[in-house]
Amino acid sequence: MIEKIKDKAKSAKELYKDYKAEVVEYDPEIDGSKEHMVRELMLDEKERMKDVLSKLKSKIRGNDKERR
């Protein structure tokens, strides 16, 4: 069992012995240019809806303080 683990570790070292890390730049053509924008829009809408709901709840409660 231990020998198998050592063999796997040796083979992984051999596979990556010539690996050099490089900087990867964002390319909208490859990476999908609008996915991050859709996520941001969804998060903004979520925050807006939380504000709307908290205002409505506070109206329903009347003079009670808003709790979170």
C-alpha positions in Angstrom: 0.0 0.0 0.0 2.7 2.5 1.0 4.7 1.5 -2.1 1.9 2.4 -4.4 1.6 5.8 -2.8 5.3 6.4 -3.2 5.2 5.2 -6.8 2.3 7.7 -7.5 4.3 10.5 -5.9 7.3 9.7 -8.0 5.3 9.6 -11.2 3.7 12.9 -10.4 7.1 14.5 -9.8 8.3 13.1 -13.2 5.3 14.5 -15.0 5.7 18.0 -13.7 9.5 18.2 -13.5 9.6 20.5 -16.6 6.6 22.6 -15.7 7.0 26.3 -15.6 4.3 28.5 -14.3 3.1 31.3 -16.6 0.7 34.2 -16.3 -2.7 33.6 -17.9 -4.5 36.6 -19.2 -8.3 37.0 -19.4 -9.5 36.7 -23.0 -13.2 37.5 -23.5 -13.5 35.4 -26.7 -12.3 32.3 -24.9 -13.5 32.8 -21.4 -17.0 34.1 -22.1 -17.3 37.8 -21.9 -20.7 38.2 -20.3 -20.9 35.5 -17.6 -19.3 37.8 -15.0 -21.7 40.6 -15.9 -24.7 38.4 -15.5 -23.5 37.3 -12.0 -23.0 40.9 -11.0 -26.5 41.9 -12.2 -28.0 39.0 -10.3 -26.2 40.0 -7.1 -27.3 43.6 -7.5 -30.9 42.6 -8.0 -30.7 40.4 -5.0 -29.5 43.3 -2.8 -32.2 45.6 -4.2 -34.9 43.0 -3.5 -33.6 42.6 0.1 -34.0 46.3 0.6 -37.5 46.3 -0.8 -38.6 43.4 1.4 -37.1 44.9 4.5 -38.9 48.2 3.8 -42.2 46.4 3.3 -41.8 44.4 6.5 -41.1 47.5 8.5 -44.2 49.1 7.1 -46.3 46.1 8.1 -44.8 46.2 11.6 -45.5 49.9 12.0 -43.5 51.5 14.8 -41.5 48.3 15.7 -37.8 48.4 15.0 -36.4 46.5 12.1 -34.3 43.5 13.2 -31.8 41.5 11.2 
